[in-house]
Amino acid sequence: MKTGTKILNMFTSLLLVAITGLSGCATTGMQRSEQTGTTMKTVENDILKAVAQVDVTGASLDELVRPGQSDVKKAFEKYSANVSKMDDLGKRMFEHADKMSAQGKEYFEEWRKQGNTYANPEIQTLSEQRRSDLSAVFVKISEASVGVKGEYKTYMSDNREIQKYLSNDLTPKGVEAITPTARKAVRDGNSLKEAVNPVLYAISSARAELAQGGMK
């Protein structure tokens, strides 16, 4: 093989490695974007399920303390099952929310690092502006989430204690005595639903913004 041919082949190999490396970085960034968007969709679905379960749990509690309830034991068992389901949904929702937050931080941090590698200052400025704009949209999710966990903890604490109280005293007088607290728990559920509405809007806005970049 001639020396010129060897040099040409070596140059071609190096060029392919460089292109593959650049392509890998782009794919990695796209994958992070898609993973974050997927988790956001999961959290959105978690919230919608939790909101629906708040209604179901509240309805079963209303039915349990309804004057003239003929089968208190059955009503209590139904309510207890709904409290357990609400607990599971809440844990899953916050677990996914934490994952979404971590993925978002990683996504924007890696973007920031890559933005510092551009040789063209105009492209670097464009990248930084776009990253800043998207990051601001993502931050709104955290801002909208302030207070949601507190509302949830209050709601679940009331329901768990109602469940515990009635498990010890499921008599007509026991049910009557706990009724005011039960009514408050239902109101707490309504407050929780109102608290998550801004979060749903913020997630929807962030997903729409990411979708403009090709993420479904």
C-alpha positions as CSV (number, residue, x, y, z in Angstrom):
1,M,0.0,0.0,0.0
2,K,1.4,3.4,-1.0
3,T,2.2,6.0,1.7
4,G,-0.4,8.4,0.3
5,T,-3.1,5.7,0.5
6,K,-2.2,4.9,4.1
7,I,-2.4,8.5,5.1
8,L,-5.8,8.9,3.3
9,N,-7.2,5.8,5.1
10,M,-5.9,7.0,8.5
11,F,-7.4,10.4,7.9
12,T,-10.7,8.8,6.9
13,S,-10.7,6.6,10.1
14,L,-10.0,9.6,12.3
15,L,-12.8,11.6,10.6
16,L,-15.3,8.7,11.2
17,V,-14.3,8.5,14.8
18,A,-14.8,12.3,15.2
19,I,-18.2,12.2,13.5
20,T,-19.3,9.2,15.6
21,G,-18.2,11.1,18.8
22,L,-20.2,14.2,17.9
23,S,-23.2,12.1,16.9
24,G,-22.9,10.3,20.3
25,C,-23.0,13.6,22.2
26,A,-26.0,14.8,20.3
27,T,-27.8,11.5,20.9
28,T,-27.0,11.6,24.6
29,G,-28.5,15.0,24.9
30,M,-31.6,14.0,23.0
31,Q,-31.9,10.9,25.1
32,R,-31.7,13.0,28.3
33,S,-34.4,15.2,26.9
34,E,-36.6,12.3,26.0
35,Q,-36.1,10.6,29.4
36,T,-37.0,13.9,31.2
37,G,-40.1,14.3,29.0
38,T,-41.2,10.7,29.6
39,T,-40.8,11.1,33.4
40,M,-42.8,14.4,33.2
41,K,-45.6,12.6,31.5
42,T,-45.5,9.9,34.1
43,V,-45.7,12.5,36.9
44,E,-48.6,14.1,35.1
45,N,-50.4,10.8,34.9
46,D,-49.6,10.1,38.6
47,I,-51.2,13.5,39.6
48,L,-54.3,12.9,37.6
49,K,-54.7,9.4,39.2
50,A,-54.2,10.9,42.6
51,V,-56.8,13.6,42.0
52,A,-59.3,11.0,40.9
53,Q,-58.5,8.9,44.0
54,V,-59.0,11.9,46.3
55,D,-62.6,12.1,45.0
56,V,-63.1,8.3,45.4
57,T,-61.6,8.4,48.9
58,G,-63.7,11.4,49.9
59,A,-66.9,9.8,48.6
60,S,-66.2,6.6,50.6
61,L,-65.6,8.6,53.7
62,D,-68.8,10.6,53.2
63,E,-70.7,7.3,52.8
64,L,-69.1,5.9,55.9
65,V,-70.2,8.7,58.2
66,R,-73.5,9.2,56.5
67,P,-76.4,9.2,59.0
68,G,-78.4,6.0,58.8
69,Q,-75.5,4.0,57.2
70,S,-76.8,0.4,57.4
71,D,-73.5,-1.5,56.9
72,V,-70.9,0.5,58.7
73,K,-68.4,-2.4,58.6
74,K,-68.5,-2.7,54.8
75,A,-68.3,1.1,54.4
76,F,-65.3,1.2,56.6
77,E,-63.5,-1.6,54.7
78,K,-64.1,0.3,51.5
79,Y,-62.8,3.5,52.9
80,S,-59.8,1.8,54.3
81,A,-59.0,0.3,51.0
82,N,-59.2,3.7,49.4
83,V,-56.9,5.3,52.0
84,S,-54.3,2.6,51.2
85,K,-54.6,3.2,47.5
86,M,-54.3,6.9,48.0
87,D,-51.1,6.3,50.1
88,D,-49.6,4.1,47.3
89,L,-50.4,6.7,44.6
90,G,-48.9,9.5,46.6
91,K,-45.7,7.7,47.3
92,R,-45.4,6.8,43.6
93,M,-46.2,10.4,42.6
94,F,-43.5,11.9,44.8
95,E,-40.9,9.3,43.8
96,H,-41.4,10.0,40.1
97,A,-41.4,13.8,40.8
98,D,-38.0,13.5,42.5
99,K,-36.7,11.5,39.6
100,M,-38.0,14.1,37.2
101,S,-36.2,16.8,39.1
102,A,-32.9,14.9,39.1
103,Q,-33.2,14.2,35.4
104,G,-33.9,17.8,34.7
105,K,-30.9,19.0,36.6
106,E,-28.6,16.5,34.8
107,Y,-30.1,17.5,31.4
108,F,-29.4,21.2,31.8
109,E,-26.1,20.7,33.5
110,E,-24.8,18.6,30.7
111,W,-26.2,21.1,28.2
112,R,-24.3,23.9,30.0
113,K,-21.0,21.9,29.8
114,Q,-21.5,21.2,26.1
115,G,-22.3,24.8,25.5
116,N,-18.9,25.8,26.7
117,T,-17.2,23.8,24.0
118,Y,-18.4,25.7,21.0
119,A,-15.7,27.5,19.0
120,N,-18.3,29.8,17.4
121,P,-19.3,32.4,20.0
122,E,-22.6,33.1,18.3
123,I,-23.6,29.5,18.5
124,Q,-22.4,29.3,22.1
125,T,-24.6,32.4,22.9
126,L,-27.6,30.8,21.1
127,S,-27.1,27.5,23.0
128,E,-26.9,29.3,26.3
129,Q,-30.0,31.4,25.7
130,R,-32.0,28.4,24.6
131,R,-30.8,26.4,27.7
132,S,-31.7,29.4,29.9
133,D,-35.2,29.7,28.4
134,L,-36.0,26.0,28.8
135,S,-34.5,25.8,32.2
136,A,-36.8,28.7,33.3
137,V,-39.8,26.8,32.1
138,F,-38.7,23.7,34.0
139,V,-38.1,25.7,37.2
140,K,-41.7,26.7,37.1
141,I,-42.6,23.1,37.9
142,S,-40.7,23.3,41.2
143,E,-42.1,26.6,42.0
144,A,-45.7,25.4,41.4
145,S,-45.0,22.3,43.5
146,V,-44.2,24.3,46.7
147,G,-46.8,23.4,49.3
148,V,-48.2,20.3,47.5
149,K,-46.3,17.8,49.7
150,G,-47.5,19.6,52.8
151,E,-51.1,19.5,51.6
152,Y,-50.7,15.8,50.9
153,K,-49.2,15.0,54.3
154,T,-52.0,16.9,56.1
155,Y,-54.6,15.1,54.0
156,M,-53.1,11.6,54.5
157,S,-52.5,12.2,58.2
158,D,-56.1,13.1,58.8
159,N,-57.3,10.0,56.9
160,R,-54.9,7.6,58.6
161,E,-56.0,8.9,62.0
162,I,-59.7,8.6,61.1
163,Q,-59.1,5.1,59.9
164,K,-57.2,4.2,63.1
165,Y,-59.9,5.8,65.3
166,L,-62.7,3.9,63.6
167,S,-60.8,0.6,63.7
168,N,-61.1,0.9,67.5
169,D,-64.6,2.4,67.7
170,L,-66.9,1.6,64.8
171,T,-70.0,2.2,66.9
172,P,-72.7,4.7,66.0
173,K,-71.4,7.1,68.7
174,G,-67.8,6.6,67.5
175,V,-68.8,7.4,63.9
176,E,-70.8,10.4,65.0
177,A,-67.9,11.8,67.1
178,I,-65.4,11.6,64.2
179,T,-67.8,13.0,61.6
180,P,-66.6,16.7,62.0
181,T,-63.0,15.5,61.4
182,A,-64.1,13.4,58.5
183,R,-65.7,16.5,56.9
184,K,-62.4,18.4,57.4
185,A,-60.5,15.5,55.7
186,V,-62.8,15.8,52.6
187,R,-62.1,19.6,52.5
188,D,-58.4,18.9,52.8
189,G,-58.8,16.7,49.8
190,N,-60.3,19.6,47.8
191,S,-57.4,21.8,48.9
192,L,-55.0,19.2,47.7
193,K,-56.6,19.0,44.3
194,E,-56.5,22.8,44.0
195,A,-52.8,22.8,45.0
196,V,-51.8,20.4,42.2
197,N,-53.5,22.3,39.4
198,P,-50.6,24.8,38.9
199,V,-48.2,21.8,38.8
200,L,-50.2,20.1,36.0
201,Y,-50.1,23.4,34.1
202,A,-46.4,23.8,34.6
203,I,-45.6,20.2,33.5
204,S,-47.8,20.6,30.4
205,S,-46.0,23.8,29.5
206,A,-42.6,22.3,29.9
207,R,-43.5,19.2,27.9
208,A,-44.9,21.4,25.1
209,E,-41.6,23.4,25.1
210,L,-39.5,20.3,24.9
211,A,-41.8,18.9,22.1
212,Q,-40.8,21.9,20.0
213,G,-37.4,20.4,20.0
214,G,-38.7,17.1,18.7
215,M,-39.5,15.3,21.9
216,K,-43.0,13.8,21.9
